[in-house]
Amino acid sequence: MSFLVLRGLTKRYDSVVAVQDFDLTVERGEYVSLLGPSGCGKTTMLQMVAGFVTPTAGSIQLDGHDITQQKPSRRGLGIVFQSYALFPHMTVTENVGFGLEMRKVDRSERKARIDEALALVHLEALAERYPRELSGGQRQRVALARALVIKPPVLLLDEPLGALDAKLRHEMQIELRALQHHIGVTTIMVTHDQEEAMTLSDRVVLMNLGRIEQVGKPYEMYEQPNGRFASTFLGKANVLVGRREGGQAPVQVGAHSLPASDGSVVGTVDYVVRPEKISFVSADRAMLGGTVEARAFLGNYWLFQVATDVGHVQVTLPNTGLPEFNEGDRVSLAWSPQHARVLPHEAGAAS
């Protein structure tokens, strides 16, 4: 039996549906991210699991027990908010031990568990400091230690790295994943940052408009998106509208017949190829031709925007030095058929 089971969870606010028919099972020790744009329902989902929001319909089972109607304090879950919600008048030790004190854990055990939690997050030397005396990354560690010291069955993270700058956020991603591996706590994280979700998670739950769009391992979701939304939200993607008349046939996009190894979708289709899969080639190997409209340097790679007769196409190249193509140059583009994804066309979506 799965450790955490969410069945048909729905939350309505009058005529507004925040979450609709949410089904998910989470295994013990798994790290799952709820990913999606602002307003997609992911925070509402986390709050229903935490017990702060009562579902309109559906159930929550934890380790075989129905906790749908339990108060938050009875669920025993660890929670870290984006703001960290530390008590400014308490030291690090007092903040971390607050949950144990509320549970009336005796003083000697409380001290041992606080020391253990601070060691986990490498904050032993800062135990007597106040939150105002800590950096953003240190405050985040205190919030984690406070959530972990109660030994929760599930750790809930609501945009836990959102208040950090980019460099520190990347460092904390590595530390957070290493910590989760070390202690093995089942973790559910809410984020709108696709890189963060793909870096940290065993599985990603992609949400949009209150519903699940796709669930899977990060690599599989990136390489095999199930629709236009997943293609464009999980990284960059070129989406061209075309038509395919039969299985294994090429996709006709404008005057071009573009190959794809995926032959299961016919009719009007979205032809998807990611920028890093596209190469600049000689004219005799071209699938598409165009003109470089813009070129941007992004550190570890170069991004090109190429104007073609079927629309703009983005191409990324690893940074191995200054690329040979400049704005205004004519270029020829090609990619392997297995790197193209053919999906049912989403009516009304921008091409």
Summary of the structure (lengths in Angstrom):
residues: 351
radius of gyration: 24.2
end to end distance: 43.1
largest distance: 77.5
contacts: 1059
relative contact order: 0.12
helix: 29%
strand: 34%
